[in-house]
Amino acid sequence: MAVRQIRLFGDPVLKTVSDPITAIDDRVRRLVEDLVDTVTLPGRAGVAASQIGVNLCAFSFNIDGDIGYILNPQITELGGEPELVDEGCLSVPGLWFATPRHPFARVTGTDLDGGVIELEGTGLLAQALQHEVDHLAGLLYIDRLDKPSRRQAMRQIRESDWF
């Protein structure tokens, strides 16, 4: 359908808990098409519906050329002790910070036919699953930073040309 514009830090939709999808209709099908189109651009690992201004529980992913989506995702398992990994976000462009993430994640949700989808992995996939589920809960990765890093992130945001 369309590559949608990414909402930036400060947009209230990014801090809003997303509503569950209760019915698969044309609006949800168009949303999934837009999420997939939007995540296919280079350098994108995931896009949550809230990042394109839609307050519904869905995200798309693009990990090593594996592109897909999931509706109503829930983290069902996290493995290993959180590790600091470099992380950025399309909604906070140009910033990268060491963010605590579990090295393994499993997410369960549904597809457009109501079938169960289970995504699991390590590395970038585990990080992306946690990052995108956070978006749907109204959290940005900077919310997970320690206080000194968060202060630095907020300073960089205020000084950015996009804020």
VMD Tcl script that draws the C-alpha trace (Angstrom):
set ca {
  {0.00 0.00 0.00}
  {2.36 2.71 1.23}
  {5.52 3.56 3.08}
  {4.28 5.59 6.02}
  {6.03 8.45 7.80}
  {7.60 7.52 11.15}
  {6.32 9.44 14.17}
  {9.07 11.06 16.21}
  {9.77 11.41 19.93}
  {7.27 13.84 21.43}
  {4.30 12.48 19.48}
  {1.77 11.29 22.11}
  {0.95 8.10 20.17}
  {4.43 6.79 21.00}
  {3.67 6.93 24.74}
  {0.19 5.39 24.43}
  {-0.52 1.73 25.15}
  {-1.79 0.20 21.90}
  {-5.24 -1.35 21.70}
  {-5.54 -5.06 20.94}
  {-6.83 -6.01 17.51}
  {-10.22 -7.63 18.07}
  {-11.35 -8.14 14.47}
  {-9.48 -8.65 11.22}
  {-11.02 -6.19 8.77}
  {-9.88 -4.14 5.79}
  {-8.37 -1.49 8.08}
  {-6.15 -4.09 9.76}
  {-5.18 -5.62 6.39}
  {-4.17 -2.17 5.10}
  {-2.24 -1.54 8.32}
  {-0.25 -4.75 7.84}
  {0.50 -3.85 4.22}
  {1.70 -0.40 5.31}
  {3.81 -1.86 8.14}
  {5.49 -4.31 5.79}
  {6.06 -1.65 3.11}
  {7.49 0.72 5.73}
  {9.90 -1.82 7.27}
  {11.39 -2.84 3.90}
  {13.38 0.37 3.59}
  {17.12 -0.17 4.21}
  {18.30 -0.01 7.81}
  {14.97 -0.93 9.37}
  {14.63 -3.96 11.65}
  {11.10 -3.29 12.87}
  {8.19 -0.86 12.78}
  {5.39 -0.80 15.34}
  {1.93 0.42 14.38}
  {2.25 3.27 16.88}
  {5.31 4.51 14.98}
  {3.09 5.16 11.96}
  {0.37 6.74 14.10}
  {-1.96 3.75 14.52}
  {-2.86 2.77 18.07}
  {-3.22 -0.98 17.42}
  {-1.08 -3.95 18.56}
  {0.88 -4.90 15.48}
  {4.43 -4.65 14.20}
  {6.47 -5.64 11.19}
  {10.04 -6.89 11.14}
  {12.90 -7.15 8.67}
  {15.75 -9.24 10.07}
  {18.38 -10.44 7.62}
  {15.88 -10.22 4.75}
  {13.19 -12.15 6.65}
  {10.20 -9.79 6.48}
  {6.94 -10.33 8.29}
  {4.40 -9.05 10.78}
  {2.58 -10.11 13.92}
  {-0.71 -9.01 15.46}
  {-1.32 -8.78 19.21}
  {2.20 -9.91 20.10}
  {2.95 -11.01 23.63}
  {6.38 -11.85 24.97}
  {6.10 -15.42 26.20}
  {9.73 -16.03 27.11}
  {12.90 -14.08 27.72}
  {16.15 -15.96 28.18}
  {19.48 -15.08 29.70}
  {20.49 -12.13 31.81}
  {19.97 -8.74 30.14}
  {23.02 -7.54 28.23}
  {23.85 -4.04 27.05}
  {23.45 -3.84 23.27}
  {23.72 -0.81 21.00}
  {20.22 0.26 20.12}
  {18.59 3.01 18.14}
  {15.05 3.81 17.07}
  {13.44 5.29 13.98}
  {11.36 7.48 16.30}
  {14.50 8.87 17.95}
  {16.69 9.31 14.87}
  {20.43 9.60 15.10}
  {20.79 8.39 18.69}
  {22.35 5.08 19.76}
  {22.70 3.92 23.35}
  {23.66 0.73 25.16}
  {20.29 -0.71 26.18}
  {19.64 -3.72 28.41}
  {18.03 -6.55 26.40}
  {17.71 -10.27 27.00}
  {19.76 -12.35 24.53}
  {16.75 -14.59 23.73}
  {13.11 -13.66 23.18}
  {9.96 -15.49 22.12}
  {6.81 -13.66 21.04}
  {3.42 -15.19 20.25}
  {0.60 -13.52 18.34}
  {-1.62 -14.04 15.32}
  {-1.64 -13.53 11.57}
  {-4.36 -12.03 9.38}
  {-6.16 -15.39 9.22}
  {-6.26 -15.73 13.01}
  {-3.54 -18.38 13.01}
  {-0.94 -18.46 15.75}
  {2.49 -16.98 14.96}
  {5.48 -17.63 17.17}
  {8.69 -15.70 16.62}
  {11.82 -16.49 18.58}
  {15.46 -15.83 18.30}
  {18.69 -14.42 19.58}
  {20.79 -11.44 18.60}
  {19.12 -8.78 16.49}
  {15.82 -10.68 16.30}
  {15.58 -10.96 20.10}
  {16.42 -7.27 20.42}
  {13.86 -6.26 17.78}
  {11.09 -8.36 19.35}
  {11.64 -6.71 22.73}
  {11.95 -3.24 21.17}
  {8.74 -3.51 19.12}
  {6.67 -5.01 21.96}
  {7.89 -2.11 24.11}
  {6.54 0.33 21.49}
  {3.12 -1.29 21.74}
  {3.25 -0.81 25.53}
  {4.00 2.90 25.10}
  {7.72 2.56 25.87}
  {10.72 3.83 23.93}
  {14.14 2.28 24.28}
  {15.37 5.41 26.03}
  {12.91 4.58 28.84}
  {15.07 1.51 29.58}
  {18.35 3.44 29.89}
  {20.11 4.09 33.18}
  {19.66 7.62 34.52}
  {22.93 9.12 33.22}
  {22.37 7.68 29.72}
  {18.76 8.82 29.70}
  {19.81 12.37 30.66}
  {22.36 12.32 27.84}
  {19.72 11.03 25.40}
  {17.26 13.75 26.40}
  {19.97 16.39 25.97}
  {20.79 15.06 22.49}
  {17.10 14.99 21.57}
  {16.61 18.62 22.66}
  {19.68 19.62 20.61}
  {18.65 17.65 17.51}
  {17.47 19.35 14.34}
  {14.32 17.17 14.16}
  {12.95 17.90 17.65}
}
mol new
graphics top color blue
foreach p $ca { graphics top sphere $p radius 0.5 }
foreach p [lrange $ca 0 end-1] q [lrange $ca 1 end] { graphics top cylinder $p $q radius 0.2 }
display resetview
